[in-house]
Amino acid sequence: MNINPSLIGLGLFFAIAQAPVFAAVVPGHDGSATEGRAFAIQACGACHAVIPGQRPRNPPVAAAPDFKAVANAKTTSAIGLHAFLVTPHQTMPNIILSDDAREDVIAYILSLRSKK
């Protein structure tokens, strides 16, 4: 059987290019809502209402959505939150979370979803 070496190279390229995406979406840590809440209070609470009913410590940042609103947005998903948290944003400080901290914050945000 003759296999074109170019096809092998192309296949390897796509496999390697996709590896970080799959690693990011399938974390080794399930995330702890309790740890995520504690982290978010410290790291995000200046601008966001992290706990339902809480006011941010820095009220002039009115555009920062509260975490419960984020959790209840129709488009919110674990994958979407992951993508958001690893992408720089002009209106947010460049906080770099460890993989575990990111999964914890995602677990916390998703725990705030209203039960239907």
LINLINNOR-V504902 format. One record per residue. RES is the residue in three letters. PSI is psi in degrees with one decimal (NA if undefined). OMEGA is omega as a letter, one per 20 degrees, with the letter a starting at -180 (999 if undefined). D_LAST is the distance of its C-alpha to the last C-alpha in Angstrom with 1 decimal. Layout:
# LINLINNOR-V504902
res:psi:omega:d_last
RES:PSI:OMEGA:D_LAST
RES:PSI:OMEGA:D_LAST
This chain:
# LINLINNOR-V504902
res:psi:omega:d_last
MET:126.1:r:56.6
ASN:123.8:r:56.8
ILE:128.1:a:53.7
ASN:121.4:r:54.0
PRO:-29.2:r:53.7
SER:-37.1:r:52.0
LEU:-37.2:r:49.1
ILE:-46.2:r:48.8
GLY:-42.1:r:48.8
LEU:-41.8:r:46.2
GLY:-42.9:r:44.0
LEU:-40.0:r:44.4
PHE:-49.4:a:43.7
PHE:-35.5:r:40.3
ALA:-42.9:a:39.5
ILE:-40.5:a:40.4
ALA:-33.8:a:38.7
GLN:-17.3:a:35.4
ALA:-47.3:r:35.6
PRO:-33.8:r:34.2
VAL:-48.1:a:31.2
PHE:-38.5:r:30.4
ALA:-36.4:a:31.2
ALA:-33.3:a:28.9
VAL:-25.3:a:25.9
VAL:80.3:a:26.6
PRO:158.8:r:27.3
GLY:-6.5:a:29.3
HIS:123.8:a:27.1
ASP:-20.2:a:23.5
GLY:135.5:r:22.8
SER:116.3:r:22.3
ALA:-35.5:r:19.6
THR:-46.4:r:22.1
GLU:-39.2:r:25.0
GLY:-39.1:r:23.0
ARG:-47.5:a:22.2
ALA:-44.0:r:25.9
PHE:-46.5:a:27.1
ALA:-36.1:r:25.0
ILE:-44.6:a:26.1
GLN:-46.8:a:29.7
ALA:-26.7:a:29.6
CYS:-17.3:a:27.0
GLY:-15.5:r:26.9
ALA:-33.8:a:29.9
CYS:-28.7:a:28.2
HIS:147.9:r:24.4
ALA:105.1:a:22.3
VAL:-40.7:a:21.2
ILE:134.8:r:19.7
PRO:131.0:r:17.3
GLY:-12.0:a:19.7
GLN:152.1:r:22.7
ARG:142.8:r:25.3
PRO:153.4:r:26.9
ARG:-19.0:a:30.5
ASN:72.4:a:31.9
PRO:-25.9:a:30.5
PRO:-13.7:r:32.7
VAL:69.8:a:30.3
ALA:-24.2:a:28.1
ALA:-11.3:a:26.9
ALA:115.3:a:25.3
PRO:150.7:r:21.5
ASP:152.5:a:19.6
PHE:-32.8:r:17.8
LYS:-39.7:r:14.3
ALA:-39.9:r:14.9
VAL:-46.5:a:16.1
ALA:-36.5:a:13.1
ASN:0.6:r:10.7
ALA:138.7:a:13.4
LYS:-31.7:a:12.8
THR:-1.9:a:16.0
THR:130.7:r:15.4
SER:165.0:r:16.3
ALA:-42.2:a:18.5
ILE:-42.2:r:21.4
GLY:-41.8:r:21.0
LEU:-40.5:r:21.0
HIS:-49.0:a:23.9
ALA:-41.7:r:25.8
PHE:-42.8:a:25.2
LEU:-13.4:r:26.4
VAL:3.2:a:29.6
THR:128.5:r:30.6
PRO:145.6:r:32.7
HIS:139.7:a:31.6
GLN:-31.2:a:34.1
THR:0.7:a:32.0
MET:150.4:r:31.2
PRO:154.3:a:33.6
ASN:76.3:r:34.4
ILE:122.6:r:32.7
ILE:114.9:a:33.3
LEU:145.6:r:30.9
SER:163.5:r:31.9
ASP:-44.5:a:29.9
ASP:-43.6:r:28.6
ALA:-41.3:r:27.7
ARG:-44.6:r:25.9
GLU:-34.9:r:23.8
ASP:-45.7:r:23.2
VAL:-41.4:r:22.1
ILE:-44.9:r:19.8
ALA:-40.9:r:18.2
TYR:-48.3:a:17.9
ILE:-46.0:a:16.3
LEU:-25.8:r:13.7
SER:-16.9:a:13.1
LEU:-3.6:r:12.2
ARG:137.3:r:9.0
SER:137.8:r:6.3
LYS:135.2:a:3.8
LYS:NA:999:0.0
